[in-house]
Amino acid sequence: MSQSLFEKVWESHSVKELSNGQTQLLIGTHLIHEVTSPQAFGMLRDLDLTVKYPNRTFATVDHIVPTLSQQEPFEDNLAQEMITALRDNCKEFGIKFFDIGSGGQGIVHVVGPEQGITQPGTTIACGDSHTATHGAFGAIAFGVGTTQIRDILATQTMALSKLKVRRINVDGELQAGVYAKDVILHIIKLLGAKGGIGYAYEYGGSVFDNFTMEERMTVCNMSIEGGARCGYVNPDEKTFEYLKDRPFSPKGAEWDAAVERWKALASDPGCDYDDVVNIRAEDIAPSVTWGISPDHGIFVTENIPSPEDAEDDVSKKSIEEALEYMKLEAGAPIAGTPVDVCFIGSCTNGRLSDFREAAHYLKGRKVAEGVKAIAVPGSEIVAHLCKQEGLDKIFEEAGFEWRGAGCSMCLAMNPDKLIGDQLCASSSNRNFKGRQGSPIGRTVLMSPVMVAAAAITGVISDAREVFEFEDVAAA
């Protein structure tokens, strides 16, 4: 019987059906960080339990890490307490920890893939909503809460209801200047921020076949912004090539056996999906958000929506609320909106290819006067590779601040925050009210190259009008 990858992985990890109709699911790999794990470890101690399979859990520190200076003790006492607690917990329970200065520290969703911890056909859980990132490798990856972290630490399982599967095909050729970030922003705009509730998203079509692994990660990362519980891409030769010789990837004969296993995981031809969505790549243009939800998206060439154009009262109120918060004018072009801060980084767009692409267009240019621009690599490895290629110097010479690895301004649980009602052109994943540290700060999501264009011009800009692009987009 033909099956999707989701069905294959779900069945192979199902322990039993629970009385409430949920499945007790084996979690092959558990990733933890400093923010959501301390309480879970406290629960273990209260219950006199231990970590059942410490070799299946991996830890890093990312959310609270200062990126300007990582010297300890941190100025933020709570941040220092969090990293100290994580170190102590990992030492006590024998968990591998990628600490600051180890050479492997970074955002959890960057560290997992680059270490080869993220592998096809497994189930992955982490106390962070953007765990869906790991689905780029043909894994089924879920963000979980603290109670579920406790359950996984204690039993290596969690209770979960089985999802429906929506196949999203993007076929054709992307226009020059259109990137993976534009693809996922367009998908979320089309299907809505709640459109994926109850679904796993399977991404496919010629665009995903041609995407690099880092581009696939960008799209899978924001599945949660579309309401999906997880998102994935079927593993292929690009997946295997990326994972080969990574520190935690299988070696020798085990590698050959693993690849054969992984090949069989891909969704079978003719398998049934609960829904199928087809999108033409040529219809996608550089995209930005204008409001306070990830589905408040438009092409950079379009005008800001008007409440009068809303289909119903709920949509009308949503637009009115967003316009009031964002201080934008209905019907005005989004292009030309002044920016105060430009941020390139996060688990969405903080990888080597993101900095390479932005640096290519930044070289020889200068950040506009009055604009604060920061570049934050997603891991110590990314930072090292960028420095090897001289990318950090290109950013610094252009007027960007080059920072240490961490989540930084994506969610501002660290010193990197907006001030007042500053507007930030951001390569991150969420534009919620107050997301970047100020209760009245404003966020506009876009690709790293679009952030670079905004930094150079001082306003939201169509990167295709600022830079010269080849016929086919390089990312």
Residue pairs with C-beta under 8 A, 6 or more apart in sequence:
2 268
2 269
2 270
2 271
2 272
3 11
3 267
3 268
3 271
4 165
4 167
4 202
4 267
4 268
4 271
4 272
4 273
5 121
5 138
5 140
5 202
5 232
5 234
5 265
5 266
5 267
6 140
6 163
6 165
6 200
6 202
6 232
6 267
7 165
7 271
8 121
8 265
9 121
9 122
9 123
9 139
9 140
9 265
10 23
10 25
10 140
10 162
12 121
13 25
13 26
13 27
13 28
13 122
13 123
13 140
14 23
14 24
14 25
14 26
15 23
15 24
15 25
15 26
15 157
16 23
16 24
17 23
17 24
18 24
18 159
20 159
21 161
22 159
22 160
22 161
23 159
23 160
23 161
23 162
24 157
24 158
24 159
25 123
25 157
25 158
25 159
25 160
26 123
26 156
26 157
27 56
27 123
27 124
27 125
27 152
27 156
27 157
27 158
28 56
28 122
28 123
28 124
29 56
29 58
29 112
29 117
29 118
29 119
29 122
29 123
29 124
29 125
29 139
30 56
30 57
30 58
30 124
30 125
30 126
30 149
30 152
30 153
30 156
31 57
31 58
31 59
31 60
31 108
31 112
31 117
31 124
31 125
31 126
31 128
31 131
32 40
32 57
32 58
32 59
32 86
32 95
32 108
32 126
32 127
32 149
33 59
33 60
33 61
33 62
33 63
33 86
33 108
33 126
33 127
33 128
34 61
34 62
34 63
34 64
34 82
34 83
34 85
34 86
35 63
35 64
35 82
35 127
35 413
36 127
36 128
36 145
36 146
36 149
37 59
37 86
37 89
37 127
37 146
37 149
38 82
38 85
38 86
38 89
39 146
40 127
40 146
40 147
40 149
40 150
40 153
41 85
41 89
41 93
41 153
43 146
43 147
43 150
44 50
44 51
44 150
44 153
44 154
47 154
49 153
49 154
50 93
50 154
51 57
51 93
51 94
51 95
51 153
51 154
52 153
52 154
52 155
52 156
53 156
54 93
54 94
54 95
55 94
55 96
56 156
57 93
57 95
57 96
57 152
57 153
58 95
58 96
58 97
58 98
58 111
58 112
58 115
58 117
59 86
59 89
59 90
59 95
59 96
59 97
59 98
60 97
60 98
60 99
60 104
60 105
60 106
60 107
60 108
60 111
61 82
61 83
61 86
61 98
61 99
61 100
61 105
62 105
62 106
62 107
62 108
62 405
62 406
62 407
63 406
63 407
63 411
63 413
63 414
64 74
64 76
64 78
64 79
64 82
64 83
64 413
64 414
65 79
65 83
65 100
65 105
65 404
65 405
65 406
65 407
65 414
66 74
66 75
66 76
66 79
66 404
66 406
66 414
66 415
66 416
67 374
67 376
67 403
67 404
67 405
67 406
67 408
67 414
67 415
67 416
68 401
68 403
68 404
68 415
68 416
69 404
70 100
70 101
70 404
72 80
72 83
72 100
73 80
74 80
74 83
75 415
76 414
76 415
79 413
79 414
83 100
86 97
87 97
87 99
89 95
90 96
90 97
91 97
93 153
98 104
98 105
98 106
98 111
98 115
99 105
101 380
102 380
103 380
103 381
103 384
104 111
104 115
104 379
104 380
104 381
105 111
105 379
105 380
105 405
106 114
106 377
106 378
106 379
106 380
106 381
106 382
106 405
106 406
107 346
107 347
107 350
107 378
107 379
107 405
107 406
107 407
108 126
108 128
108 347
109 126
109 128
109 130
109 131
109 133
109 134
109 217
109 221
109 347
110 347
110 350
110 351
110 378
110 379
110 382
111 117
111 379
112 118
112 124
112 133
112 134
113 133
113 134
113 136
113 137
113 213
113 217
113 242
114 246
114 379
114 381
114 382
115 246
115 247
115 248
116 243
116 246
116 247
116 248
116 249
117 248
118 124
118 134
118 137
118 139
118 141
119 137
119 139
119 243
119 249
119 258
119 262
120 137
120 138
120 139
120 235
120 239
120 262
120 265
121 138
121 139
121 235
121 261
121 262
121 265
122 139
122 140
123 139
123 140
123 141
123 142
124 131
124 134
124 139
124 140
124 141
124 142
125 131
125 141
125 142
125 143
125 144
125 148
125 149
125 152
125 158
126 141
126 142
126 143
126 144
127 143
127 144
127 145
127 146
127 148
127 149
128 143
129 143
129 224
130 143
130 221
130 222
130 224
130 347
130 348
130 429
131 141
131 142
131 143
131 144
131 230
132 141
132 142
132 143
132 220
132 221
132 222
132 223
132 224
132 228
132 229
132 230
132 231
133 141
133 217
133 220
133 221
133 347
134 141
134 220
135 141
135 220
135 223
135 230
135 231
135 232
135 233
136 213
136 216
136 217
136 219
136 220
136 232
136 233
137 213
137 233
137 235
137 239
137 242
137 243
138 232
138 233
138 234
138 235
138 239
138 262
138 265
138 266
139 232
140 200
140 230
140 232
141 220
141 230
141 232
142 158
142 160
142 229
142 230
143 224
144 152
144 158
148 158
151 157
151 158
151 159
152 158
163 198
163 199
163 200
163 229
163 230
164 198
164 199
164 200
164 274
164 275
165 199
165 200
165 201
165 202
165 273
165 274
165 275
166 196
166 199
166 200
166 201
166 202
166 228
166 273
166 274
166 275
166 276
166 277
167 202
167 204
167 273
167 275
167 276
167 277
168 187
168 201
168 202
168 203
168 204
168 205
168 276
168 277
168 279
169 204
169 205
169 276
169 277
169 278
169 279
170 183
170 187
170 203
170 204
170 205
170 206
170 207
170 208
170 279
170 280
170 281
170 284
171 205
171 206
171 207
171 278
171 279
171 280
171 281
172 206
172 207
172 280
172 281
172 282
173 206
173 207
173 281
173 282
173 472
174 182
174 183
174 207
174 281
174 282
174 284
174 472
174 473
175 282
175 284
175 285
175 473
176 464
176 469
176 470
176 471
176 472
176 473
177 286
177 449
177 462
177 463
177 464
177 467
177 469
177 473
178 281
178 284
178 285
178 286
178 473
179 215
179 218
179 286
179 357
179 447
179 448
179 449
179 473
179 475
180 211
180 215
180 216
180 218
180 219
180 447
180 475
181 218
181 287
181 348
181 349
181 427
181 445
181 446
181 447
181 448
181 450
182 284
182 285
182 286
182 287
182 447
183 207
183 219
183 281
183 284
184 218
184 219
184 221
184 222
184 223
184 225
184 226
185 222
185 287
185 288
185 289
185 294
185 297
185 445
185 446
186 279
186 283
186 284
186 287
186 297
187 219
187 226
187 277
187 279
188 195
188 222
188 225
188 226
188 294
188 295
188 297
189 287
189 295
189 297
189 298
190 277
190 279
191 226
191 227
191 277
191 295
192 226
192 227
192 295
193 225
193 226
193 227
193 293
193 294
193 295
194 227
195 226
195 227
195 295
196 223
196 226
196 227
196 228
196 229
197 227
197 228
198 229
199 227
199 228
199 229
199 274
199 275
200 228
200 229
200 230
200 231
200 232
201 223
201 226
201 228
201 230
201 231
201 232
202 231
202 232
202 233
202 234
202 267
202 273
203 216
203 219
203 220
203 231
203 232
203 233
204 233
204 234
204 267
205 278
205 279
205 281
206 281
207 281
208 216
208 219
208 233
209 236
211 219
211 233
212 238
212 353
212 475
213 238
213 239
213 242
214 351
214 352
214 353
214 354
215 353
215 475
216 233
217 351
218 348
218 349
219 231
219 233
220 231
220 232
220 233
221 347
221 348
221 429
222 294
222 348
222 429
223 230
223 231
225 294
225 295
225 429
225 430
226 294
226 295
234 265
234 266
234 267
235 262
235 263
235 265
235 266
236 266
239 262
240 259
240 262
243 249
244 255
249 255
249 258
250 257
250 258
285 299
285 300
285 301
286 299
286 300
286 301
286 446
286 447
286 450
286 462
286 463
286 464
287 297
287 298
287 299
287 300
287 446
288 297
288 298
288 299
288 300
288 334
288 444
288 445
288 446
288 450
288 460
289 296
289 297
289 298
289 431
289 443
289 444
289 445
289 446
290 296
290 297
290 298
290 304
290 305
290 322
290 326
290 328
290 334
290 444
291 318
291 319
291 322
291 323
291 325
291 326
291 431
292 321
292 322
292 325
292 326
292 431
292 432
292 433
293 318
293 322
293 431
293 432
294 429
294 430
294 431
294 445
296 305
296 322
296 431
297 445
298 304
298 305
298 334
300 334
300 335
300 446
300 450
300 460
300 461
300 462
301 335
301 462
302 333
302 334
303 331
303 332
303 333
303 334
304 323
304 328
304 329
304 330
304 331
304 332
304 333
304 334
305 319
305 330
306 319
306 330
306 331
307 316
307 317
307 319
307 320
307 323
307 330
308 316
308 330
310 316
310 318
310 319
319 330
323 329
323 330
325 433
325 440
325 442
326 423
326 442
327 421
327 442
328 334
328 337
334 460
335 459
335 460
335 461
335 462
336 459
336 460
336 461
337 423
337 444
337 459
337 460
338 423
338 458
338 459
339 371
339 423
339 424
339 425
339 444
339 454
339 455
339 458
339 459
339 460
340 370
340 371
340 372
340 418
340 422
340 423
340 424
341 371
341 372
341 373
341 374
341 409
341 418
341 422
341 423
341 424
341 425
342 367
342 371
342 372
342 373
342 374
342 400
342 424
342 425
342 426
342 451
342 452
342 454
342 455
343 373
343 374
343 376
343 408
343 409
343 410
343 416
343 424
343 425
343 426
343 427
343 428
343 436
343 451
344 350
344 354
344 355
344 358
344 373
344 374
344 375
344 376
344 400
344 427
344 448
344 451
344 452
345 374
345 375
345 376
345 377
345 378
345 403
345 407
345 408
345 409
345 410
345 427
345 428
346 376
346 378
346 407
346 408
346 410
346 426
346 427
346 428
346 429
347 378
347 407
347 410
347 429
348 410
348 427
348 428
348 429
349 427
349 428
349 447
349 448
350 376
350 377
350 378
350 379
350 382
350 427
351 378
351 382
352 382
352 385
352 386
353 475
354 427
354 448
354 475
355 375
355 377
355 382
355 386
355 391
355 395
355 448
356 389
356 391
357 448
357 449
357 474
357 475
358 375
358 395
358 448
358 449
358 451
358 452
359 391
359 394
359 395
360 474
361 449
361 452
361 453
361 463
361 466
361 467
362 394
362 395
362 398
362 400
362 452
362 455
362 456
363 394
363 398
365 398
365 456
366 398
366 399
366 456
367 373
367 398
367 399
367 400
367 455
367 456
368 455
368 456
368 457
368 458
369 458
370 458
371 399
371 454
371 455
371 458
372 401
373 398
373 399
373 400
373 401
373 455
374 400
374 401
374 403
374 408
374 409
374 416
375 392
375 395
375 400
375 401
375 402
375 403
376 403
376 404
376 405
376 406
376 408
376 409
376 416
377 383
377 386
377 403
377 404
377 405
378 405
379 405
380 405
382 405
383 392
383 404
383 405
386 392
392 402
395 402
396 402
398 455
398 456
399 455
400 455
403 416
406 414
407 413
407 414
408 414
408 416
409 416
409 417
409 418
409 424
409 426
409 428
409 436
409 437
410 426
410 428
410 429
410 430
410 435
410 436
411 428
411 430
411 435
411 436
412 418
412 435
412 436
412 437
412 438
416 437
417 436
417 437
417 438
417 441
418 424
418 436
418 437
418 438
418 441
418 442
418 443
419 438
419 441
420 438
420 440
420 441
421 438
421 440
421 441
421 442
422 438
422 441
422 442
423 441
423 442
423 443
423 444
424 436
424 441
424 442
424 443
424 444
425 444
425 446
425 450
425 451
425 454
425 455
425 460
426 436
426 443
426 444
426 445
426 446
426 451
427 445
427 446
427 447
427 448
427 451
428 436
428 443
428 445
429 445
430 443
430 445
431 443
431 444
431 445
432 443
433 439
434 440
434 441
435 441
435 443
436 443
444 460
446 454
446 460
447 463
449 463
449 467
449 475
450 461
450 463
452 463
452 467
453 461
453 462
453 463
453 466
453 467
454 460
454 461
456 466
457 466
463 469
